[in-house]
Amino acid sequence: MKILVVDDEADVQPLFIQRFRKEIRDHEVEFDFALSGEEALDYLKEKHSEVVLILSDINMPGMSGIELLSKIRHDYDAPPPVVMMITAYGDEENHRQAMQNGANDFLTKPLDFSLLKEKLKTLIH
C-alpha cells in the first residue's frame, strides 16, 4: 500500500520510517513524502493511480492541507484515494472544513502511531 505523507516539517519523514520499520520491511506499506501541497499535486500527477492513502498536514505555508484536499477530491475521483488530515490543533473549524471537503479521517499531532496503524489495517484488509 503506497502512502503519501504531506507535511512541511522535514523531521516527519524519519519518524514515519522509524515507526513503520517492520511494515516497510515486510512490504505492507511504502511511503513517499511531499513537503508542500504543491509538491503533493506534482507527485499525484505522475503517480495518483498508485497512491492508496494520503496523510496531509493542514497547516502548511503556501497551499493548506484543506486546499490540497479539495483539489484532490476535484481531480482524482477514480479511484479516490483515502485522505486523512493531520493537524496540531484539535480545533473544530479545521475538523469541519476537512470533513466538508471530503476527508476520510482526522488525526491530531503528536501522532498516535498505534492508532494510525489500526486505521491502516482496515484499509489493507
Backbone as XML, in Angstrom:
<?xml version="1.0"?>
<chain id="A" units="angstrom">
  <residue number="1" name="MET">
    <atom name="N" x="0.848" y="-1.183" z="0.000"/>
    <atom name="CA" x="0.000" y="0.000" z="0.000"/>
    <atom name="C" x="0.886" y="1.236" z="0.000"/>
  </residue>
  <residue number="2" name="LYS">
    <atom name="N" x="0.713" y="2.082" z="-1.000"/>
    <atom name="CA" x="1.531" y="3.282" z="-1.077"/>
    <atom name="C" x="0.834" y="4.436" z="-0.350"/>
  </residue>
  <residue number="3" name="ILE">
    <atom name="N" x="1.597" y="5.104" z="0.514"/>
    <atom name="CA" x="1.091" y="6.207" z="1.311"/>
    <atom name="C" x="1.922" y="7.451" z="1.017"/>
  </residue>
  <residue number="4" name="LEU">
    <atom name="N" x="1.234" y="8.546" z="0.725"/>
    <atom name="CA" x="1.909" y="9.827" z="0.525"/>
    <atom name="C" x="1.677" y="10.673" z="1.769"/>
  </residue>
  <residue number="5" name="VAL">
    <atom name="N" x="2.768" y="11.076" z="2.422"/>
    <atom name="CA" x="2.685" y="11.927" z="3.606"/>
    <atom name="C" x="3.054" y="13.350" z="3.181"/>
  </residue>
  <residue number="6" name="VAL">
    <atom name="N" x="2.163" y="14.292" z="3.451"/>
    <atom name="CA" x="2.379" y="15.689" z="3.060"/>
    <atom name="C" x="2.511" y="16.523" z="4.327"/>
  </residue>
  <residue number="7" name="ASP">
    <atom name="N" x="3.715" y="17.030" z="4.567"/>
    <atom name="CA" x="3.965" y="17.821" z="5.770"/>
    <atom name="C" x="5.191" y="18.687" z="5.522"/>
  </residue>
  <residue number="8" name="ASP">
    <atom name="N" x="5.104" y="19.959" z="5.913"/>
    <atom name="CA" x="6.233" y="20.871" z="5.672"/>
    <atom name="C" x="7.372" y="20.660" z="6.666"/>
  </residue>
  <residue number="9" name="GLU">
    <atom name="N" x="7.172" y="19.840" z="7.679"/>
    <atom name="CA" x="8.250" y="19.576" z="8.649"/>
    <atom name="C" x="9.076" y="18.381" z="8.178"/>
  </residue>
  <residue number="10" name="ALA">
    <atom name="N" x="10.345" y="18.626" z="7.939"/>
    <atom name="CA" x="11.228" y="17.586" z="7.387"/>
    <atom name="C" x="11.417" y="16.408" z="8.340"/>
  </residue>
  <residue number="11" name="ASP">
    <atom name="N" x="11.275" y="16.625" z="9.651"/>
    <atom name="CA" x="11.512" y="15.536" z="10.609"/>
    <atom name="C" x="10.391" y="14.499" z="10.617"/>
  </residue>
  <residue number="12" name="VAL">
    <atom name="N" x="9.318" y="14.760" z="9.884"/>
    <atom name="CA" x="8.222" y="13.794" z="9.796"/>
    <atom name="C" x="8.683" y="12.524" z="9.070"/>
  </residue>
  <residue number="13" name="GLN">
    <atom name="N" x="9.516" y="12.700" z="8.039"/>
    <atom name="CA" x="9.953" y="11.571" z="7.222"/>
    <atom name="C" x="10.693" y="10.504" z="8.028"/>
  </residue>
  <residue number="14" name="PRO">
    <atom name="N" x="11.777" y="10.839" z="8.752"/>
    <atom name="CA" x="12.462" y="9.795" z="9.534"/>
    <atom name="C" x="11.570" y="9.196" z="10.621"/>
  </residue>
  <residue number="15" name="LEU">
    <atom name="N" x="10.643" y="9.993" z="11.151"/>
    <atom name="CA" x="9.733" y="9.498" z="12.186"/>
    <atom name="C" x="8.841" y="8.381" z="11.637"/>
  </residue>
  <residue number="16" name="PHE">
    <atom name="N" x="8.249" y="8.596" z="10.464"/>
    <atom name="CA" x="7.398" y="7.569" z="9.856"/>
    <atom name="C" x="8.213" y="6.318" z="9.512"/>
  </residue>
  <residue number="17" name="ILE">
    <atom name="N" x="9.395" y="6.521" z="8.968"/>
    <atom name="CA" x="10.232" y="5.382" z="8.577"/>
    <atom name="C" x="10.628" y="4.562" z="9.805"/>
  </residue>
  <residue number="18" name="GLN">
    <atom name="N" x="10.916" y="5.254" z="10.905"/>
    <atom name="CA" x="11.265" y="4.558" z="12.144"/>
    <atom name="C" x="10.057" y="3.800" z="12.704"/>
  </residue>
  <residue number="19" name="ARG">
    <atom name="N" x="8.894" y="4.458" z="12.764"/>
    <atom name="CA" x="7.712" y="3.864" z="13.380"/>
    <atom name="C" x="7.126" y="2.725" z="12.546"/>
  </residue>
  <residue number="20" name="PHE">
    <atom name="N" x="7.382" y="2.748" z="11.241"/>
    <atom name="CA" x="6.823" y="1.724" z="10.355"/>
    <atom name="C" x="7.908" y="0.808" z="9.794"/>
  </residue>
  <residue number="21" name="ARG">
    <atom name="N" x="9.040" y="0.715" z="10.508"/>
    <atom name="CA" x="10.176" y="-0.070" z="10.008"/>
    <atom name="C" x="9.762" y="-1.490" z="9.612"/>
  </residue>
  <residue number="22" name="LYS">
    <atom name="N" x="9.040" y="-2.160" z="10.512"/>
    <atom name="CA" x="8.640" y="-3.546" z="10.256"/>
    <atom name="C" x="7.696" y="-3.642" z="9.056"/>
  </residue>
  <residue number="23" name="GLU">
    <atom name="N" x="6.714" y="-2.749" z="8.998"/>
    <atom name="CA" x="5.728" y="-2.787" z="7.909"/>
    <atom name="C" x="6.383" y="-2.485" z="6.566"/>
  </residue>
  <residue number="24" name="ILE">
    <atom name="N" x="7.367" y="-1.600" z="6.575"/>
    <atom name="CA" x="8.096" y="-1.273" z="5.339"/>
    <atom name="C" x="8.929" y="-2.488" z="4.915"/>
  </residue>
  <residue number="25" name="ARG">
    <atom name="N" x="9.622" y="-3.081" z="5.870"/>
    <atom name="CA" x="10.461" y="-4.249" z="5.582"/>
    <atom name="C" x="9.616" y="-5.403" z="5.038"/>
  </residue>
  <residue number="26" name="ASP">
    <atom name="N" x="8.415" y="-5.560" z="5.589"/>
    <atom name="CA" x="7.526" y="-6.647" z="5.158"/>
    <atom name="C" x="6.724" y="-6.279" z="3.903"/>
  </residue>
  <residue number="27" name="HIS">
    <atom name="N" x="7.022" y="-5.131" z="3.327"/>
    <atom name="CA" x="6.354" y="-4.646" z="2.106"/>
    <atom name="C" x="4.842" y="-4.497" z="2.267"/>
  </residue>
  <residue number="28" name="GLU">
    <atom name="N" x="4.414" y="-4.183" z="3.491"/>
    <atom name="CA" x="2.990" y="-3.928" z="3.711"/>
    <atom name="C" x="2.661" y="-2.490" z="3.308"/>
  </residue>
  <residue number="29" name="VAL">
    <atom name="N" x="3.597" y="-1.595" z="3.599"/>
    <atom name="CA" x="3.394" y="-0.194" z="3.250"/>
    <atom name="C" x="4.649" y="0.371" z="2.596"/>
  </residue>
  <residue number="30" name="GLU">
    <atom name="N" x="4.433" y="1.387" z="1.786"/>
    <atom name="CA" x="5.539" y="2.110" z="1.155"/>
    <atom name="C" x="5.212" y="3.586" z="1.288"/>
  </residue>
  <residue number="31" name="PHE">
    <atom name="N" x="6.174" y="4.372" z="1.759"/>
    <atom name="CA" x="5.932" y="5.790" z="1.979"/>
    <atom name="C" x="6.643" y="6.648" z="0.942"/>
  </residue>
  <residue number="32" name="ASP">
    <atom name="N" x="5.962" y="7.692" z="0.504"/>
    <atom name="CA" x="6.588" y="8.784" z="-0.218"/>
    <atom name="C" x="6.217" y="10.049" z="0.536"/>
  </residue>
  <residue number="33" name="PHE">
    <atom name="N" x="7.041" y="11.076" z="0.378"/>
    <atom name="CA" x="6.850" y="12.299" z="1.168"/>
    <atom name="C" x="6.857" y="13.526" z="0.281"/>
  </residue>
  <residue number="34" name="ALA">
    <atom name="N" x="5.983" y="14.471" z="0.612"/>
    <atom name="CA" x="5.967" y="15.770" z="-0.060"/>
    <atom name="C" x="6.002" y="16.835" z="1.030"/>
  </residue>
  <residue number="35" name="LEU">
    <atom name="N" x="6.779" y="17.889" z="0.795"/>
    <atom name="CA" x="6.950" y="18.934" z="1.809"/>
    <atom name="C" x="5.950" y="20.082" z="1.661"/>
  </residue>
  <residue number="36" name="SER">
    <atom name="N" x="5.083" y="19.999" z="0.641"/>
    <atom name="CA" x="4.079" y="21.051" z="0.452"/>
    <atom name="C" x="2.904" y="20.492" z="-0.343"/>
  </residue>
  <residue number="37" name="GLY">
    <atom name="N" x="1.796" y="21.225" z="-0.313"/>
    <atom name="CA" x="0.639" y="20.839" z="-1.108"/>
    <atom name="C" x="0.963" y="20.848" z="-2.589"/>
  </residue>
  <residue number="38" name="GLU">
    <atom name="N" x="1.733" y="21.850" z="-3.004"/>
    <atom name="CA" x="2.116" y="21.956" z="-4.408"/>
    <atom name="C" x="2.938" y="20.743" z="-4.842"/>
  </residue>
  <residue number="39" name="GLU">
    <atom name="N" x="3.884" y="20.349" z="-3.994"/>
    <atom name="CA" x="4.735" y="19.185" z="-4.291"/>
    <atom name="C" x="3.877" y="17.907" z="-4.338"/>
  </residue>
  <residue number="40" name="ALA">
    <atom name="N" x="2.897" y="17.826" z="-3.453"/>
    <atom name="CA" x="2.000" y="16.663" z="-3.435"/>
    <atom name="C" x="1.216" y="16.567" z="-4.744"/>
  </residue>
  <residue number="41" name="LEU">
    <atom name="N" x="0.736" y="17.702" z="-5.253"/>
    <atom name="CA" x="-0.028" y="17.688" z="-6.509"/>
    <atom name="C" x="0.855" y="17.281" z="-7.683"/>
  </residue>
  <residue number="42" name="ASP">
    <atom name="N" x="2.102" y="17.765" z="-7.689"/>
    <atom name="CA" x="3.046" y="17.351" z="-8.745"/>
    <atom name="C" x="3.260" y="15.844" z="-8.693"/>
  </residue>
  <residue number="43" name="TYR">
    <atom name="N" x="3.411" y="15.322" z="-7.492"/>
    <atom name="CA" x="3.616" y="13.885" z="-7.303"/>
    <atom name="C" x="2.385" y="13.116" z="-7.811"/>
  </residue>
  <residue number="44" name="LEU">
    <atom name="N" x="1.213" y="13.594" z="-7.453"/>
    <atom name="CA" x="-0.020" y="12.892" z="-7.826"/>
    <atom name="C" x="-0.258" y="12.896" z="-9.333"/>
  </residue>
  <residue number="45" name="LYS">
    <atom name="N" x="0.197" y="13.949" z="-9.996"/>
    <atom name="CA" x="0.061" y="13.985" z="-11.461"/>
    <atom name="C" x="0.720" y="12.767" z="-12.085"/>
  </residue>
  <residue number="46" name="GLU">
    <atom name="N" x="1.841" y="12.359" z="-11.501"/>
    <atom name="CA" x="2.602" y="11.221" z="-12.023"/>
    <atom name="C" x="2.083" y="9.883" z="-11.510"/>
  </residue>
  <residue number="47" name="LYS">
    <atom name="N" x="1.695" y="9.841" z="-10.235"/>
    <atom name="CA" x="1.511" y="8.542" z="-9.576"/>
    <atom name="C" x="0.184" y="8.374" z="-8.851"/>
  </residue>
  <residue number="48" name="HIS">
    <atom name="N" x="-0.835" y="9.148" z="-9.211"/>
    <atom name="CA" x="-2.075" y="9.083" z="-8.429"/>
    <atom name="C" x="-2.686" y="7.691" z="-8.411"/>
  </residue>
  <residue number="49" name="SER">
    <atom name="N" x="-2.480" y="6.915" z="-9.458"/>
    <atom name="CA" x="-3.086" y="5.576" z="-9.501"/>
    <atom name="C" x="-2.438" y="4.617" z="-8.508"/>
  </residue>
  <residue number="50" name="GLU">
    <atom name="N" x="-1.224" y="4.947" z="-8.049"/>
    <atom name="CA" x="-0.523" y="4.064" z="-7.106"/>
    <atom name="C" x="-0.862" y="4.379" z="-5.652"/>
  </residue>
  <residue number="51" name="VAL">
    <atom name="N" x="-1.255" y="5.614" z="-5.395"/>
    <atom name="CA" x="-1.430" y="6.067" z="-4.016"/>
    <atom name="C" x="-2.779" y="5.614" z="-3.459"/>
  </residue>
  <residue number="52" name="VAL">
    <atom name="N" x="-2.732" y="4.902" z="-2.340"/>
    <atom name="CA" x="-3.950" y="4.424" z="-1.698"/>
    <atom name="C" x="-4.394" y="5.406" z="-0.610"/>
  </residue>
  <residue number="53" name="LEU">
    <atom name="N" x="-3.410" y="5.980" z="0.081"/>
    <atom name="CA" x="-3.718" y="6.844" z="1.211"/>
    <atom name="C" x="-2.838" y="8.087" z="1.174"/>
  </residue>
  <residue number="54" name="ILE">
    <atom name="N" x="-3.450" y="9.224" z="1.464"/>
    <atom name="CA" x="-2.708" y="10.474" z="1.615"/>
    <atom name="C" x="-2.916" y="10.954" z="3.045"/>
  </residue>
  <residue number="55" name="LEU">
    <atom name="N" x="-1.806" y="11.179" z="3.737"/>
    <atom name="CA" x="-1.843" y="11.771" z="5.077"/>
    <atom name="C" x="-1.330" y="13.187" z="4.921"/>
  </residue>
  <residue number="56" name="SER">
    <atom name="N" x="-2.182" y="14.172" z="5.157"/>
    <atom name="CA" x="-1.753" y="15.558" z="4.925"/>
    <atom name="C" x="-1.932" y="16.423" z="6.156"/>
  </residue>
  <residue number="57" name="ASP">
    <atom name="N" x="-0.884" y="17.176" z="6.450"/>
    <atom name="CA" x="-0.950" y="18.204" z="7.467"/>
    <atom name="C" x="-1.907" y="19.277" z="6.963"/>
  </residue>
  <residue number="58" name="ILE">
    <atom name="N" x="-2.577" y="19.977" z="7.865"/>
    <atom name="CA" x="-3.469" y="21.058" z="7.433"/>
    <atom name="C" x="-2.711" y="22.375" z="7.362"/>
  </residue>
  <residue number="59" name="ASN">
    <atom name="N" x="-1.919" y="22.657" z="8.407"/>
    <atom name="CA" x="-1.259" y="23.957" z="8.496"/>
    <atom name="C" x="0.119" y="23.912" z="7.844"/>
  </residue>
  <residue number="60" name="MET">
    <atom name="N" x="0.163" y="24.381" z="6.582"/>
    <atom name="CA" x="1.427" y="24.421" z="5.838"/>
    <atom name="C" x="1.523" y="25.769" z="5.149"/>
  </residue>
  <residue number="61" name="PRO">
    <atom name="N" x="2.746" y="26.267" z="4.958"/>
    <atom name="CA" x="2.892" y="27.507" z="4.181"/>
    <atom name="C" x="2.474" y="27.252" z="2.736"/>
  </residue>
  <residue number="62" name="GLY">
    <atom name="N" x="2.017" y="28.289" z="2.056"/>
    <atom name="CA" x="1.542" y="28.097" z="0.682"/>
    <atom name="C" x="0.167" y="27.458" z="0.732"/>
  </residue>
  <residue number="63" name="MET">
    <atom name="N" x="0.009" y="26.397" z="-0.023"/>
    <atom name="CA" x="-1.282" y="25.710" z="-0.082"/>
    <atom name="C" x="-1.543" y="24.959" z="1.219"/>
  </residue>
  <residue number="64" name="SER">
    <atom name="N" x="-2.693" y="25.215" z="1.829"/>
    <atom name="CA" x="-3.030" y="24.500" z="3.070"/>
    <atom name="C" x="-3.481" y="23.077" z="2.743"/>
  </residue>
  <residue number="65" name="GLY">
    <atom name="N" x="-3.512" y="22.256" z="3.778"/>
    <atom name="CA" x="-3.986" y="20.885" z="3.599"/>
    <atom name="C" x="-5.436" y="20.834" z="3.133"/>
  </residue>
  <residue number="66" name="ILE">
    <atom name="N" x="-6.244" y="21.807" z="3.583"/>
    <atom name="CA" x="-7.654" y="21.854" z="3.162"/>
    <atom name="C" x="-7.741" y="22.140" z="1.662"/>
  </residue>
  <residue number="67" name="GLU">
    <atom name="N" x="-6.930" y="23.092" z="1.173"/>
    <atom name="CA" x="-6.910" y="23.398" z="-0.270"/>
    <atom name="C" x="-6.446" y="22.180" z="-1.066"/>
  </residue>
  <residue number="68" name="LEU">
    <atom name="N" x="-5.405" y="21.510" z="-0.562"/>
    <atom name="CA" x="-4.901" y="20.307" z="-1.222"/>
    <atom name="C" x="-6.006" y="19.252" z="-1.289"/>
  </residue>
  <residue number="69" name="LEU">
    <atom name="N" x="-6.694" y="19.050" z="-0.184"/>
    <atom name="CA" x="-7.776" y="18.075" z="-0.115"/>
    <atom name="C" x="-8.851" y="18.383" z="-1.156"/>
  </residue>
  <residue number="70" name="SER">
    <atom name="N" x="-9.257" y="19.642" z="-1.266"/>
    <atom name="CA" x="-10.322" y="19.958" z="-2.212"/>
    <atom name="C" x="-9.861" y="19.743" z="-3.654"/>
  </residue>
  <residue number="71" name="LYS">
    <atom name="N" x="-8.584" y="20.016" z="-3.930"/>
    <atom name="CA" x="-8.049" y="19.754" z="-5.281"/>
    <atom name="C" x="-7.998" y="18.252" z="-5.573"/>
  </residue>
  <residue number="72" name="ILE">
    <atom name="N" x="-7.578" y="17.472" z="-4.568"/>
    <atom name="CA" x="-7.532" y="16.015" z="-4.742"/>
    <atom name="C" x="-8.939" y="15.488" z="-5.040"/>
  </residue>
  <residue number="73" name="ARG">
    <atom name="N" x="-9.918" y="15.943" z="-4.261"/>
    <atom name="CA" x="-11.297" y="15.470" z="-4.441"/>
    <atom name="C" x="-11.853" y="15.913" z="-5.794"/>
  </residue>
  <residue number="74" name="HIS">
    <atom name="N" x="-11.409" y="17.062" z="-6.277"/>
    <atom name="CA" x="-11.892" y="17.566" z="-7.564"/>
    <atom name="C" x="-11.251" y="16.814" z="-8.729"/>
  </residue>
  <residue number="75" name="ASP">
    <atom name="N" x="-9.944" y="16.522" z="-8.613"/>
    <atom name="CA" x="-9.190" y="15.990" z="-9.755"/>
    <atom name="C" x="-9.052" y="14.476" z="-9.794"/>
  </residue>
  <residue number="76" name="TYR">
    <atom name="N" x="-9.145" y="13.828" z="-8.631"/>
    <atom name="CA" x="-8.866" y="12.388" z="-8.580"/>
    <atom name="C" x="-10.038" y="11.645" z="-7.975"/>
  </residue>
  <residue number="77" name="ASP">
    <atom name="N" x="-10.966" y="11.230" z="-8.832"/>
    <atom name="CA" x="-12.123" y="10.541" z="-8.279"/>
    <atom name="C" x="-12.157" y="9.059" z="-8.635"/>
  </residue>
  <residue number="78" name="ALA">
    <atom name="N" x="-11.259" y="8.609" z="-9.496"/>
    <atom name="CA" x="-11.296" y="7.200" z="-9.903"/>
    <atom name="C" x="-9.897" y="6.599" z="-9.936"/>
  </residue>
  <residue number="79" name="PRO">
    <atom name="N" x="-9.519" y="5.790" z="-8.984"/>
    <atom name="CA" x="-10.211" y="5.585" z="-7.702"/>
    <atom name="C" x="-9.830" y="6.709" z="-6.746"/>
  </residue>
  <residue number="80" name="PRO">
    <atom name="N" x="-10.749" y="7.143" z="-5.903"/>
    <atom name="CA" x="-10.387" y="8.229" z="-4.984"/>
    <atom name="C" x="-9.457" y="7.727" z="-3.889"/>
  </residue>
  <residue number="81" name="PRO">
    <atom name="N" x="-8.364" y="8.432" z="-3.640"/>
    <atom name="CA" x="-7.501" y="7.999" z="-2.530"/>
    <atom name="C" x="-8.178" y="8.296" z="-1.193"/>
  </residue>
  <residue number="82" name="VAL">
    <atom name="N" x="-7.829" y="7.511" z="-0.196"/>
    <atom name="CA" x="-8.270" y="7.813" z="1.167"/>
    <atom name="C" x="-7.410" y="8.974" z="1.655"/>
  </residue>
  <residue number="83" name="VAL">
    <atom name="N" x="-8.025" y="10.008" z="2.207"/>
    <atom name="CA" x="-7.269" y="11.166" z="2.692"/>
    <atom name="C" x="-7.553" y="11.368" z="4.176"/>
  </residue>
  <residue number="84" name="MET">
    <atom name="N" x="-6.475" y="11.322" z="4.969"/>
    <atom name="CA" x="-6.574" y="11.625" z="6.394"/>
    <atom name="C" x="-5.835" y="12.938" z="6.636"/>
  </residue>
  <residue number="85" name="MET">
    <atom name="N" x="-6.490" y="13.852" z="7.316"/>
    <atom name="CA" x="-5.885" y="15.147" z="7.605"/>
    <atom name="C" x="-5.234" y="15.117" z="8.994"/>
  </residue>
  <residue number="86" name="ILE">
    <atom name="N" x="-4.110" y="15.825" z="9.106"/>
    <atom name="CA" x="-3.370" y="15.870" z="10.371"/>
    <atom name="C" x="-3.210" y="17.330" z="10.773"/>
  </residue>
  <residue number="87" name="THR">
    <atom name="N" x="-3.493" y="17.640" z="12.017"/>
    <atom name="CA" x="-3.281" y="18.992" z="12.497"/>
    <atom name="C" x="-2.793" y="18.991" z="13.935"/>
  </residue>
  <residue number="88" name="ALA">
    <atom name="N" x="-2.042" y="20.014" z="14.261"/>
    <atom name="CA" x="-1.567" y="20.165" z="15.634"/>
    <atom name="C" x="-2.688" y="20.706" z="16.519"/>
  </residue>
  <residue number="89" name="TYR">
    <atom name="N" x="-3.681" y="21.268" z="15.883"/>
    <atom name="CA" x="-4.759" y="21.886" z="16.650"/>
    <atom name="C" x="-6.000" y="21.047" z="16.504"/>
  </residue>
  <residue number="90" name="GLY">
    <atom name="N" x="-6.550" y="20.612" z="17.635"/>
    <atom name="CA" x="-7.777" y="19.821" z="17.564"/>
    <atom name="C" x="-8.979" y="20.734" z="17.496"/>
  </residue>
  <residue number="91" name="ASP">
    <atom name="N" x="-8.891" y="21.818" z="16.701"/>
    <atom name="CA" x="-9.992" y="22.771" z="16.727"/>
    <atom name="C" x="-11.098" y="22.366" z="15.761"/>
  </residue>
  <residue number="92" name="GLU">
    <atom name="N" x="-12.304" y="22.744" z="16.135"/>
    <atom name="CA" x="-13.493" y="22.323" z="15.406"/>
    <atom name="C" x="-13.519" y="22.858" z="13.980"/>
  </residue>
  <residue number="93" name="GLU">
    <atom name="N" x="-12.996" y="24.066" z="13.771"/>
    <atom name="CA" x="-13.069" y="24.679" z="12.442"/>
    <atom name="C" x="-12.288" y="23.871" z="11.402"/>
  </residue>
  <residue number="94" name="ASN">
    <atom name="N" x="-11.054" y="23.494" z="11.754"/>
    <atom name="CA" x="-10.263" y="22.659" z="10.838"/>
    <atom name="C" x="-10.953" y="21.324" z="10.591"/>
  </residue>
  <residue number="95" name="HIS">
    <atom name="N" x="-11.486" y="20.751" z="11.647"/>
    <atom name="CA" x="-12.159" y="19.461" z="11.536"/>
    <atom name="C" x="-13.364" y="19.580" z="10.603"/>
  </residue>
  <residue number="96" name="ARG">
    <atom name="N" x="-14.160" y="20.622" z="10.800"/>
    <atom name="CA" x="-15.365" y="20.826" z="9.989"/>
    <atom name="C" x="-14.989" y="21.032" z="8.520"/>
  </residue>
  <residue number="97" name="GLN">
    <atom name="N" x="-13.990" y="21.882" z="8.282"/>
    <atom name="CA" x="-13.567" y="22.158" z="6.897"/>
    <atom name="C" x="-13.014" y="20.908" z="6.232"/>
  </residue>
  <residue number="98" name="ALA">
    <atom name="N" x="-12.239" y="20.120" z="6.980"/>
    <atom name="CA" x="-11.670" y="18.894" z="6.421"/>
    <atom name="C" x="-12.793" y="17.931" z="6.028"/>
  </residue>
  <residue number="99" name="MET">
    <atom name="N" x="-13.771" y="17.771" z="6.895"/>
    <atom name="CA" x="-14.872" y="16.849" z="6.607"/>
    <atom name="C" x="-15.731" y="17.357" z="5.448"/>
  </residue>
  <residue number="100" name="GLN">
    <atom name="N" x="-15.981" y="18.665" z="5.412"/>
    <atom name="CA" x="-16.780" y="19.248" z="4.317"/>
    <atom name="C" x="-16.100" y="19.048" z="2.968"/>
  </residue>
  <residue number="101" name="ASN">
    <atom name="N" x="-14.767" y="19.044" z="2.982"/>
    <atom name="CA" x="-14.020" y="18.904" z="1.732"/>
    <atom name="C" x="-13.714" y="17.452" z="1.379"/>
  </residue>
  <residue number="102" name="GLY">
    <atom name="N" x="-14.270" y="16.524" z="2.141"/>
    <atom name="CA" x="-14.166" y="15.122" z="1.750"/>
    <atom name="C" x="-13.069" y="14.318" z="2.424"/>
  </residue>
  <residue number="103" name="ALA">
    <atom name="N" x="-12.578" y="14.791" z="3.583"/>
    <atom name="CA" x="-11.580" y="13.991" z="4.309"/>
    <atom name="C" x="-12.233" y="12.709" z="4.806"/>
  </residue>
  <residue number="104" name="ASN">
    <atom name="N" x="-11.476" y="11.611" z="4.776"/>
    <atom name="CA" x="-11.983" y="10.342" z="5.294"/>
    <atom name="C" x="-11.782" y="10.225" z="6.795"/>
  </residue>
  <residue number="105" name="ASP">
    <atom name="N" x="-10.773" y="10.943" z="7.309"/>
    <atom name="CA" x="-10.460" y="10.813" z="8.721"/>
    <atom name="C" x="-9.647" y="12.026" z="9.147"/>
  </residue>
  <residue number="106" name="PHE">
    <atom name="N" x="-9.410" y="12.131" z="10.451"/>
    <atom name="CA" x="-8.785" y="13.311" z="11.017"/>
    <atom name="C" x="-7.907" y="12.872" z="12.174"/>
  </residue>
  <residue number="107" name="LEU">
    <atom name="N" x="-6.633" y="13.249" z="12.157"/>
    <atom name="CA" x="-5.703" y="12.871" z="13.221"/>
    <atom name="C" x="-5.080" y="14.126" z="13.809"/>
  </residue>
  <residue number="108" name="THR">
    <atom name="N" x="-4.698" y="14.066" z="15.069"/>
    <atom name="CA" x="-4.049" y="15.226" z="15.674"/>
    <atom name="C" x="-2.606" y="14.909" z="16.031"/>
  </residue>
  <residue number="109" name="LYS">
    <atom name="N" x="-1.778" y="15.963" z="16.020"/>
    <atom name="CA" x="-0.376" y="15.836" z="16.418"/>
    <atom name="C" x="-0.292" y="16.074" z="17.915"/>
  </residue>
  <residue number="110" name="PRO">
    <atom name="N" x="0.637" y="15.439" z="18.621"/>
    <atom name="CA" x="1.565" y="14.440" z="18.093"/>
    <atom name="C" x="0.808" y="13.183" z="17.669"/>
  </residue>
  <residue number="111" name="LEU">
    <atom name="N" x="1.219" y="12.613" z="16.558"/>
    <atom name="CA" x="0.511" y="11.463" z="16.003"/>
    <atom name="C" x="0.570" y="10.265" z="16.933"/>
  </residue>
  <residue number="112" name="ASP">
    <atom name="N" x="-0.570" y="9.625" z="17.081"/>
    <atom name="CA" x="-0.640" y="8.364" z="17.811"/>
    <atom name="C" x="-0.428" y="7.258" z="16.766"/>
  </residue>
  <residue number="113" name="PHE">
    <atom name="N" x="0.798" y="6.739" z="16.694"/>
    <atom name="CA" x="1.128" y="5.773" z="15.646"/>
    <atom name="C" x="0.403" y="4.447" z="15.824"/>
  </residue>
  <residue number="114" name="SER">
    <atom name="N" x="0.091" y="4.079" z="17.067"/>
    <atom name="CA" x="-0.670" y="2.842" z="17.298"/>
    <atom name="C" x="-2.057" y="2.979" z="16.678"/>
  </residue>
  <residue number="115" name="LEU">
    <atom name="N" x="-2.677" y="4.131" z="16.891"/>
    <atom name="CA" x="-3.996" y="4.391" z="16.322"/>
    <atom name="C" x="-3.918" y="4.418" z="14.797"/>
  </residue>
  <residue number="116" name="LEU">
    <atom name="N" x="-2.902" y="5.064" z="14.263"/>
    <atom name="CA" x="-2.729" y="5.137" z="12.810"/>
    <atom name="C" x="-2.570" y="3.730" z="12.227"/>
  </residue>
  <residue number="117" name="LYS">
    <atom name="N" x="-1.772" y="2.902" z="12.872"/>
    <atom name="CA" x="-1.572" y="1.531" z="12.372"/>
    <atom name="C" x="-2.879" y="0.747" z="12.385"/>
  </residue>
  <residue number="118" name="GLU">
    <atom name="N" x="-3.693" y="0.954" z="13.417"/>
    <atom name="CA" x="-5.004" y="0.288" z="13.471"/>
    <atom name="C" x="-5.869" y="0.728" z="12.290"/>
  </residue>
  <residue number="119" name="LYS">
    <atom name="N" x="-5.862" y="2.035" z="12.011"/>
    <atom name="CA" x="-6.656" y="2.565" z="10.894"/>
    <atom name="C" x="-6.153" y="2.003" z="9.563"/>
  </residue>
  <residue number="120" name="LEU">
    <atom name="N" x="-4.834" y="1.866" z="9.440"/>
    <atom name="CA" x="-4.259" y="1.350" z="8.189"/>
    <atom name="C" x="-4.650" y="-0.113" z="7.982"/>
  </residue>
  <residue number="121" name="LYS">
    <atom name="N" x="-4.727" y="-0.861" z="9.071"/>
    <atom name="CA" x="-5.105" y="-2.281" z="8.954"/>
    <atom name="C" x="-6.463" y="-2.433" z="8.279"/>
  </residue>
  <residue number="122" name="THR">
    <atom name="N" x="-7.375" y="-1.524" z="8.603"/>
    <atom name="CA" x="-8.701" y="-1.626" z="7.994"/>
    <atom name="C" x="-8.655" y="-1.301" z="6.505"/>
  </residue>
  <residue number="123" name="LEU">
    <atom name="N" x="-7.672" y="-0.509" z="6.086"/>
    <atom name="CA" x="-7.518" y="-0.194" z="4.661"/>
    <atom name="C" x="-6.856" y="-1.332" z="3.895"/>
  </residue>
  <residue number="124" name="ILE">
    <atom name="N" x="-5.902" y="-1.995" z="4.560"/>
    <atom name="CA" x="-5.122" y="-3.043" z="3.888"/>
    <atom name="C" x="-5.984" y="-4.290" z="3.684"/>
  </residue>
  <residue number="125" name="HIS">
    <atom name="N" x="-6.816" y="-4.590" z="4.688"/>
    <atom name="CA" x="-7.559" y="-5.864" z="4.628"/>
    <atom name="C" x="-8.976" y="-5.672" z="4.148"/>
  </residue>
</chain>
